[in-house]
Amino acid sequence: MIDLRSDTVTTPTANMKKAMSSAVVGDDVYGADPTVNELEALAAEKLGFESALFASSGTQTNLIALLTHCQRGDEYIVGQQAHTYKYEGGGAAVLGSIQPQPLNTRDDGTLALEHIEAAIKPDDVHFARTRLVALENTMHGRALPMDYMPAARELAESKGLILHLDGARIFNASVFHGVDVKEISQHFDSVSVCLSKGLCAPVGSLLCGGADFIHEARRWRKMLGGGMRQAGYIAAAGIVALNENVDRLQFDHDHARALFEGLRDIDELHMTEDSVQTNMVFLHCGKRVATELAAHLESKKIVISAGDSVRLVLHKDVTIEDVIKVTSVCKSFFK
């Protein structure tokens, strides 16, 4: 089965399985798991922060970040289509009484700076206190422009706001831009990083930030039921992910480009050149056609997610031969 639904479907590499089986572990709630400690130190060093916290998922690291940065009655500015706002169950509002202020996301994944500034509430008892801006990288497969992030940072600082990055695929962004990941993370007060997408770990995300921030975040993780015991077994896979699986993301990007080139001449698919930057290809063909296409592909042992558009996600377990097959099956469907 060729699974293009997400890069979360990746299976651990052989080196990950070996590292997991031989991991030295302890009780991480006591801070006594040496492998978790090693992973957190490695992540902090790679992203240029003082400290890091290992958690079970990106949803949890984003929520912990919001709960740590904000208080009840505060507000965070976020994109309408951002994962933090749309796909994480409303956790900040439900569990933290933190009000989201969603803005329209532009095609390049950014929030217009003038829209952010206009959304900041005045210091008045009638309004929630604007506390934080949350960005996402990558956004729908597009890497935030390198010149946008320092401008967003400058605006946040001028308005006394915190800048958080849902960096689930931050390494895809760094590979696309050809820069060290620190060139991206340096502009943010905190960054969450997913290990279980293109980096292929079976589970886990990291929250990176200052030492005091992570100390407080650890308390929130415990409160959310995120304290894990012998978590070193899964942290070991995360260490392999950060040390060995970042550079290979370029293969996923290359495969996405090859898939785009193979499908771009199909008239029924509305595809744009600049939409393919990292490991995702979007097909805009309407919900009915997308549903029929998904059924046809499944009959050929190819799985996709279909809605108003189709998102095809390339990852470690999709080969160039798979790309050729998907291209051929799609073309046969539209013929």
C-alpha positions in Angstrom: 0.0 0.0 0.0 1.3 3.5 -0.9 0.1 5.8 1.8 0.1 9.5 0.9 -2.2 10.7 3.6 0.5 12.2 5.8 4.2 11.9 6.8 2.9 10.8 10.2 2.5 7.3 8.7 6.3 6.8 8.5 7.7 3.7 10.1 10.9 3.8 12.3 14.2 3.2 10.6 16.4 0.2 11.4 18.7 2.4 13.4 15.8 3.7 15.4 14.7 0.2 16.3 18.2 -0.7 17.3 18.5 2.4 19.5 15.1 1.8 21.1 16.0 -1.8 22.0 19.2 -0.9 23.7 18.2 2.4 25.3 19.2 3.2 28.9 16.1 4.4 30.7 14.9 5.8 34.0 11.9 7.5 35.4 11.5 10.8 33.4 9.0 12.3 35.8 11.9 12.3 38.3 14.2 13.7 35.6 16.1 10.4 35.8 15.8 9.1 32.3 19.3 9.7 30.7 18.1 9.1 27.1 15.2 11.6 27.5 17.7 14.1 29.0 20.1 13.5 26.1 17.3 14.1 23.5 16.2 17.3 25.2 19.8 18.6 25.4 20.3 17.7 21.7 17.1 19.5 20.6 18.0 22.6 22.6 21.5 22.7 21.1 20.3 22.1 17.5 17.6 24.8 17.7 19.7 27.3 19.7 17.7 27.4 22.9 18.6 27.0 26.6 16.3 24.0 27.2 13.8 21.6 25.7 10.9 19.4 26.9 9.9 16.0 25.4 6.2 15.3 25.1 3.9 12.8 23.4 2.7 15.0 20.5 2.8 18.3 18.7 -0.7 19.1 20.0 0.6 18.7 23.5 3.7 20.8 23.0 1.7 23.6 21.3 -0.8 23.5 24.1 1.9 23.5 26.8 3.5 26.5 25.1 0.2 28.5 25.2 -0.6 27.5 28.7 2.9 28.5 29.9 3.1 31.8 28.0 -0.5 33.0 28.6 -2.9 33.4 31.5 -6.7 33.0 31.7 -8.3 35.8 29.7 -5.3 36.3 27.5 -5.5 36.1 23.7 -3.3 34.7 21.0 -3.3 35.7 17.3 -3.2 32.8 14.9 -4.0 31.8 11.4 -7.5 30.5 10.4 -5.9 27.4 8.9 -3.2 26.9 11.5 -2.9 23.6 13.2 -2.8 25.3 16.6 -6.2 26.9 16.0 -8.1 24.5 13.7 -6.8 21.0 14.4 -6.0 20.8 18.1 -9.5 20.5 19.6 -9.6 24.1 20.9 -7.4 23.1 23.7 -6.1 26.6 24.5 -9.7 27.9 24.9 -11.1 24.8 26.6 -8.3 24.1 29.1 -6.6 27.4 29.4 -9.3 30.0 28.9 -7.1 31.6 26.3 -9.0 33.3 23.5 -7.9 32.7 19.9 -8.0 35.7 17.5 -7.8 33.9 14.1 -6.6 35.8 11.0 -6.7 34.8 7.3 -3.5 33.0 6.2 -1.9 34.2 3.0 -0.9 31.8 0.2 2.7 31.8 1.4 1.7 30.7 4.9 2.2 34.1 6.5 -0.1 36.4 8.5 0.0 39.9 7.1 1.9 42.0 9.6 -0.6 44.9 9.3 -3.4 42.5 10.1 -1.6 41.3 13.2 -1.0 44.8 14.3 -4.6 45.7 13.7 -5.8 42.7 15.7 -3.9 43.7 18.9 -6.3 44.8 21.5 -5.9 48.1 23.4 -5.3 48.0 27.1 -9.0 48.2 28.1 -11.1 46.1 30.4 -13.5 45.4 27.6 -11.0 43.3 25.7 -8.9 40.1 26.2 -5.2 40.9 26.7 -3.3 40.2 23.4 -0.4 38.2 24.6 1.1 36.0 21.8 1.3 35.4 18.1 1.5 31.8 16.9 3.0 31.1 13.4 3.4 27.7 11.7 6.3 26.4 9.6 5.8 24.8 7.2 2.2 25.9 6.4 0.4 23.7 3.8 3.9 22.6 2.7 5.2 26.1 2.2 8.2 27.4 4.2 7.8 30.8 5.7 9.9 33.3 3.8 13.2 34.0 5.5 12.7 37.7 5.4 9.2 37.4 7.0 10.3 36.0 10.3 12.6 38.8 11.5 9.9 41.3 10.5 7.4 39.3 12.6 9.8 39.3 15.4 10.4 43.0 15.2 6.6 43.6 15.3 6.1 41.3 18.3 8.9 42.9 20.3 7.6 46.4 19.5 4.2 45.4 20.8 5.4 43.4 23.8 4.1 40.1 22.4 5.5 36.6 22.6 6.2 34.8 19.3 5.6 31.0 19.2 6.3 28.7 16.3 4.4 25.5 15.6 7.5 24.1 13.9 6.1 20.6 13.3 8.0 20.6 10.0 10.7 23.2 10.8 13.4 20.9 9.4 11.6 20.7 6.1 11.7 24.5 6.0 15.4 24.6 6.8 16.1 22.1 4.1 14.1 24.0 1.6 15.8 27.3 2.4 19.2 25.6 2.6 19.9 27.1 6.0 20.7 25.8 9.5 17.5 25.4 11.5 18.8 28.0 14.0 18.4 30.6 11.2 14.7 30.0 11.6 14.3 29.2 15.3 16.3 32.2 16.5 13.3 34.6 15.8 11.0 32.8 18.2 10.5 32.7 22.0 9.5 29.0 21.8 9.3 26.4 19.1 7.6 23.0 19.0 9.2 20.3 16.8 7.5 17.1 15.7 9.7 13.9 15.5 7.0 11.6 14.1 6.4 13.2 10.7 9.2 13.3 8.1 11.8 12.6 10.7 10.2 9.1 11.1 10.2 8.6 14.9 7.3 6.5 16.1 6.0 9.1 18.6 7.0 12.4 20.2 7.5 16.1 19.9 9.8 18.6 21.6 9.1 22.1 23.0 12.2 24.4 23.0 12.6 27.7 24.8 14.4 29.4 27.7 15.3 27.6 30.8 12.7 29.3 33.0 10.0 28.8 30.4 10.8 25.1 30.1 10.9 24.7 33.9 7.3 26.0 34.0 6.3 24.1 30.9 7.3 20.8 32.7 4.7 21.6 35.3 2.0 22.0 32.7 3.0 18.8 31.0 2.5 16.9 34.2 -0.9 18.6 34.7 -2.0 17.6 31.2 -1.1 13.9 32.0 2.0 14.1 29.8 4.5 12.9 32.4 6.0 9.7 31.0 8.1 7.2 33.0 10.7 5.1 31.0 10.2 7.3 28.0 13.8 6.8 26.9 12.7 3.9 24.7 10.9 6.4 22.4 13.3 9.2 23.1 16.1 7.0 21.6 14.3 7.1 18.3 14.1 10.9 18.5 17.8 11.1 18.9 18.3 9.1 15.7 15.7 11.3 14.0 17.6 14.5 14.8 21.0 13.1 14.1 20.3 11.1 10.9 17.0 12.0 9.3 17.1 15.7 8.6 19.2 15.6 5.5 17.1 12.9 3.9 14.1 15.2 3.9 15.5 16.5 0.6 14.5 13.2 -1.0 10.9 13.8 0.0 11.0 17.3 -1.5 12.5 15.9 -4.7 9.8 13.2 -4.9 7.1 15.9 -4.4 8.5 17.9 -7.2 8.6 14.7 -9.4 5.0 14.0 -8.6 4.0 17.6 -9.4 5.8 17.5 -12.7 4.0 14.2 -13.5 0.5 15.5 -12.8 0.7 19.2 -13.8 -0.5 18.6 -17.4 -3.8 17.1 -16.2 -6.3 19.8 -17.1 -8.7 18.8 -14.3 -6.1 19.4 -11.6 -5.5 23.0 -10.8 -1.9 23.2 -9.6 0.5 26.1 -9.1 4.2 26.1 -9.5 5.0 27.9 -6.3 2.8 25.6 -4.2 5.4 22.8 -4.2 8.2 23.7 -1.9 8.7 20.8 0.5 7.0 17.4 0.7 3.4 18.2 -0.2 1.5 18.4 -3.5 -2.0 19.8 -3.5 -4.6 18.9 -6.2 -7.5 21.3 -6.5 -10.3 19.5 -8.4 -13.5 19.8 -6.4 -14.9 17.5 -3.7 -16.8 15.2 -6.1 -13.8 14.5 -8.3 -11.5 14.2 -5.3 -13.7 11.6 -3.8 -13.9 9.6 -7.0 -10.1 9.9 -7.5 -9.5 8.6 -3.9 -11.7 5.6 -4.6 -9.9 4.8 -7.8 -6.5 5.1 -6.2 -7.5 2.9 -3.3 -8.5 0.2 -5.7 -4.9 0.3 -6.9 -3.6 0.2 -3.3 -2.9 3.9 -3.1 -4.3 5.8 -0.1 -5.0 9.5 0.0 -7.1 12.0 2.0 -9.8 13.7 -0.1 -11.8 16.8 0.7 -12.4 19.9 -1.3 -8.8 19.4 -2.4 -6.3 16.6 -2.2 -3.1 16.7 -0.2 -0.5 14.2 -1.2 2.4 13.9 1.3 5.7 12.4 0.4 7.8 10.7 3.1 10.5 8.1 3.8 8.3 5.2 2.9 7.4 6.5 -0.6 10.0 5.7 -3.3 10.4 7.2 -6.7 8.9 4.1 -8.1 5.8 4.7 -6.0 5.7 8.3 -7.4 5.8 6.9 -11.0 2.9 4.5 -10.1 0.8 7.2 -8.5 1.3 9.4 -11.6 0.3 6.7 -13.9 -2.8 5.7 -12.0 -3.9 9.4 -11.7 -3.5 9.8 -15.5 -5.5 6.7 -16.2 -8.3 7.9 -14.0 -8.6 11.3 -15.8 -8.4 9.6 -19.2 
